[in-house]
Amino acid sequence: MASGKMKNYRWIIVTLLFTGTVINYLDRQIIGLLKPTLETEFSWTETDFGKIMSAFSFAYAIGLLVSGRFIDKVGTKLGYSVAVIVWSLAGMFHALARSVLGFGIARLTLGIGEAGNFPAAMKAVAEWFPKKERALATGIFNSGTAIGVVVALILVPIIMQNYGWQEVFWITGALGFVWLIFWWMLYEIPAKQKRLTQEELDFIESDQDDVSDQVKSSIKISWARLFTYPQTWAFVTGKFLIDPIFWFFLFWLPSYFSSTFNLDLKVISPELILIYGATTVGSIIGGYFSSRLINMGWPTLKARKGVLLLFAILELGIMIAIAQFVTDKWVAVGLISLAVAVHQAWATNIFTMASDMFPKDVVSSVVGIGGMTGAIGGILFPIFVGYLLDIYKAANNLTGGYNLIFTICGITYLFAWVIIHLLTRKSSKALVN
């Protein structure tokens, strides 16, 4: 092997993508951990916090529409770099904000930048991996979402103990620029990467000309025509109604444990680390379960909807149990860990349904539409949550407000499943097989 050449360089690329995703979720989670500190210092209401969260969701929705096209145009290396620069500067700008408007602008900019993470990472995987390895590579970098939250739970209290909330934003925002140095030094498309052996390059490009597995379809589906299919609306329903629930878990759980169980968010919280770590387990189990049913002979769509129904029923029971019976902190940790794991199991199968129901050449478009609507749901739901919690806070019963929200979330999964089933019950087969 020639000096300086590597035969497994593609896994270095996955490490970069994983680390970038960790930083992405670290930066978006910080404000949730600092919420008790910031609302005390700036006299925020729950509605104020909801508006700040909605600014991020709004920008993220717009960013999902435009970032993929931008990255395709300028290339993965430059496109991802621009996204990281934008979201890192926005993260640091939080330290300068002193009003709801200022934090809202910071979150808006953060959302625009962070929307570029997944389009860039997925494009990099497509460039660096043959089809038979792409799922594994995607799974590795996507696990950075949960790890990013866990890192935030560890890092934020350490910085708060030694400095202040402004330094939290300065330090974590700077991490993106540290990552950018390695990205710029190490990333190129395989054909231009001089560190690659010819053997690995041949392996990466081994299926570039293979068209045997591409969808052969007489149906040409335009972007606008996608909206005429009930399958599209089934996927949109799953994203619009359910994605905001995970955003609630992401942004409000620290405050819930702080107000309900007096959890000190200025120190490392093993309770929250356990909860967010459970999302990784849920993703893997959810995908395995439906695949197992298919291997046992179940029709693909029946298997997906079957596990979605199971997860919806489980989620309803878990959420009601949290709302009605939890008075112990560790019981809450166990139940909410199970709830977020089941949520990720649901989310994994919703994503997979898009590829089950549509030809490959429009799957990305369908996923983009669904992702945008999920983000729109993320705009509306925090406003509702903030308004509801303010009402209960005024009645000196904030815990009751959280319990009502948990109940609403539990019912929503089953409601979403009913709509998905009705829209796909005449679609036992994909549009194109």
N, C-alpha and C positions, 0 to 999 in steps of 0.2 A: 504493500500500500504506500502510495506516495506520501512524502512528508506533509503534514498539515491537513491531510484528507481524513474524513470520517465516514464510516459506513452506516451509522445510525443517526445522521444529522437531523432527520425529520423529527426525532423525539426531543431534540433541543428546541425546535420550533414549537412543539406542543407545550413544553415547559414555559416558553415565553407567553404563549396564549393563556395558559393556566394562570400565570402570575399576573398578567394584564387583567384577567377577569376577577382575580382576587382583589386587586386594587380598585377595580370598577365598583364592586359591591361594598368594599370597605368605605369608599368615599360616599356612596349613597346612603349608608346606614348610620353614619356618624350623628346626623341631626336628631335621629330618634333616641340615641343614647344620651344626647345633651339636652333633650327636651325639658326635663325638670329644672336644669340649671338655667336655660335660656328663658323659659316662661316665668321664672322668678325674677330674673334680671330685667326683662323687658315687659313684664306684666301681660304676657300673652293670654288670650282665652283659648279654649279648645278650638273654637272656630278660626282664630288666627292661624293656629298650627295647621288646621285642615286646609286653609287657603294656600299656605306655603307648600304643603305637600302636593296640592293640586297643580301648582305652577310647574313642579317637576314633571308630573304626569302629562300635562299638556305638551310641554316641550318634548318629552320622550316620544309621544305619539307622532308629532310632526317629524322628529328626527328619524323615526323608523321608516317613514315614507321616503325621505330624501337621502339618508346616509348610504343605503345600499347602492343607489344609482351613482352617487358621488364616488364611492370607493371603487366601483367598477370602472369609472372613467379615469381616475388618477392612479389606480393601482393600490394593492394592499399595503405596501410599505408606507407610502405617503399618506394614504387615506386613514390608516390606523394611527399614524403619528399625529395627524391633525385632530382626530377625535380625542386622543389622550391629552394633547396640549390644551384643548378647549375645556375638557372636564377637570383637568388638574388646576388650571387657572381659576375656574369657577369654584372649585373646592376651597382654594386659598382665599378667594374673595369673600367667603362667608365670614372670615375673621374681621373684615372691615365693616360688615353690615351692622346697623344699629336700629333697624325698624322692620316691620313686617314687609314693607315694600322692598327694602334692601335684601332681606333674606329671600323674598320671592324672586327677585331678579337673579340672585345667585343660584337658586334652585332651577330656574328656567334655563340658564346657561348650562348648568350641570346636566340637565336632562338632554339638551341638544347634543352635547359631547358624548355622553354615555350611551346614547342610542347607536353610536357607531361601533360599539364593542363586538356585538354578536355578528353583524354582517361582515365585519373585517375578519373575525376569527373563523367564521365558516368559510369564507373565501380562501383564507390561508390553508385551512385543512384540505379544501378541494385542490389547491395548487400543489400541496406537499404529500398527499396520500392517495394511493390507489383506492378504488371503491371498497375493497375488502377490508381496509383498515380505518376507513373514515369514521365509522360508528364508535370505535374504541377511542380514536383521537378526540372526537367530539365529546364523548363521555368524560374524558380526562379533563379537558379544559373547562367544561361546563360545571364540574365539581367545584371549581373556583368560586361559584356563587355562594355556596354554603360556607366555604372556608373563609371568604372575605368577611362575612358577617361574624364568624368566630374570631378572626383577627381583630375586628373592631371591638368586640367585647373584651378582648385582652388589652389591646393597645390604648384605647381611649382612657380607661381608668388610670393606667400608668402615667400617661401624660398629664391627666387632670391632677393627680396626686403631687406632681412635681412642678407643674406650670399652671395653665388656665385654659379655658375653653378656646380662646383665640389660637393658642399654640397647637391645639388639636387639629384645627383646620390648616394651619401653616405646615405642620410636619407631614400630615397625611397627604396633603396636596402635592408636596414636594416629592413624594414617593413615585408619582407618575413620571416625573422628569428623570429620576434615577432609572426607572424601567426603560424609558425612551432611549437612553444611551445604549443599553444592551440590544434593544430592538433595532436601532439604526446600524449597529455594528454587525449584527448576526443575521438579519433577515434579507434575503433576496429570493426571487423565484428560483426554483431548482436549476433551470437552464443557465442562470447567471451566477449561481453559488459555487465559488471556486473551492470551497472546503469539502464538497461532495466527491465521493468516489464515483466512477463511471457506473459501477455495479449498482449503487443505490439510485443513481439517476435513472438507470434503465428500469429498476423496480418501480420507482414512482410513476414513470411514464408508461408502465406496462399495459395499462388499459385505456390510454388516451385515445387510441384509434378503434377501440372495441365498441361497436354499435349494436352488438347482438342483444344487449339487455335494455336498449332504449325503447321507449314506448312507441309502438307503431299505431298511429291513430288516424282515422279518417276525419275525426272531429277536431277542428281547430278552434280553440277557445280563446277569445280575446279577453282582455282584462275586464272590460265593461260587461261582457257576457257572463262572467263568473257570478255576478249578482243575481242572475236569473235562476241559478241552481239552488234547490233546497239544501243540498249538501254544504254549500258555502255558508248559508245562514245557520246551519247546525254547528259548524265550526265557530262562526262568529259568536253564537250564543254561548258556547263553552268558554270562550275567551272573555267576552264582555261581562258576563255575570260572575265568573269565578276568579279571574286574574286579580281584581281589586281586593279579594279576600286575602290573598298572599301579601299584597301591599299593606293591608291592615296589620297582618302579623309582623311584617318587616318594620313598620314605623311606630306602631302603637304598643306592642308588647312590652318594651322596656318601661313605658309609662304606666301600663297596667300593673306590672309587678311592683313598681315603685309606689303607686297609690294604694294598691290593695294589700300588699304584703310587706310594705316598707323596705323594699329592696334598695340597697345603696348602690347607685349606678356609678359612683366614683371609685369603686373597687371592682376587681374582676368578678364576674358573675357566672359561676358554674351552672346555675339554673338556666340562663339564656344560652350559654354555650351548648348545653345538652339539647335544648329545644331546636336551635338552628342547625345543629349537626344532624338531627334526625331527618332533615330534608333530603340528604344524600341517600340515606337508606331507602326512603320512600320512592325516590326516582328509580332506583335499581329494581326494587321489588315490584313496583307497578308495571314496569316494562316486561319483567320476567313472567309475571302472572298471565298477562294476556297472550304472550308468545307461547306459553305452556299450553294454554287452552287451544290455540291454533294448531300446535303440534299434535294435540290429542284428537284433532279432526273437526273442531268447531269452525264454522265459517268466520272469516276474518272480522267482518263488521259485527257479527253476533258476539264474538269474543270481546271485542273492544267495548261494546255497549254493556255486555254482561258485567265486566269488571267495573265499569263506570257506575252501574247501578249499585253494585256491592259497596264501592267506595262512598257513594252518595248516602247510602243507608248508614254506613259506619260513621261518616262525618256528622250526620244528623244526631245520632246517639251520643257521640263524643261531645258535640257542642252543647247539647241540652244538659249533659252531665256536668260540664264545666259551669254552665250558667246556674244550675239549680243546687248542686251539691258540694261544690268545692269551697272549703274554708281553710284547707291546709296548703301551704306553699308547695310542698313536694308532690302532693296529689295533683295540683294544678300543673306543675312541670311535666309530670308523666302524661296527663291527658292532652295537654297542648302539644307536647312532643309527638304524640300519636296523631293529633289533628294535622300538624304541618306535614308529617310523613305521608298521611293519606292524601292530603292536598297535592303533594308532588307526584304521588302515584296517579292521581286523577290527571294532572297536567301532562304527564308523560304520555298517557294514552290519548288525550285530546290532540296533542301534537302529531302523534302517529296516525290518527284517523285522517288527517289531511292528506298524507301520502297514500292511505288506503283508498280514498274516495276519488282522487283526481289524478290525471296523467302527470307524469314527472315534469313536463315542461311548464306546468302552471302551479306546481306545489308551492314554490317560493312566493308567488303572487298571493295565493290563498293564505299562506302563513303570515305574510305582510299585512293583509287586510285584517286578519284576526288579531295580530299583535297590536295594530293601531286601535281597534275597537276595545281590546283589553286595556290599553292605556287610557282610552276615553272613560271607560268604567273607573279607572284609577283616578281620574279627575273628579268625577262626581261623588264617588263613595266617601273619600275623606271629608268632603264638605258636609255630607249627611252625618258621618260619624262625629265630627266636631260639633255640629249643631245639637245632636242628640246628647252628647256628653256634657255640653254646657247646660242643657236643661236639667239633667240629673245632678250636676255639680251645684246648681242653684238650689236644689232641694236637699243638698248635703247627702247625696246618695250616688256618688260616682261609680261605686262597684255595681250598683243596679243598672247603670247605663251600659257598662261593659257586658254584663250578663245578657241584656237585651240584644246587644250587637252579636254576641256569640250565637244566640238562638236564631237570629235572622240569617247569619252566615250558614248555619247548619241546614236550614230549610232551603237555602238557595241552591245547594248542590242537587237536591232532589228535583227542584223546580227546573233547573237547567237540564237535567237528564230527561225529564218528560218532554221538553221541547225538542231536544236532540233526537229522541226516539221517534217522535211524530214526524219530524222532517226527514228522517232516513228510513222509515219503516218500509217504504216502497223502493228502497235503494239497497237491496241485499247484496248487490254486486257493485263494484266500483264503476265509475263512468266508463273507464277503459281498463281492461285487464291485459 
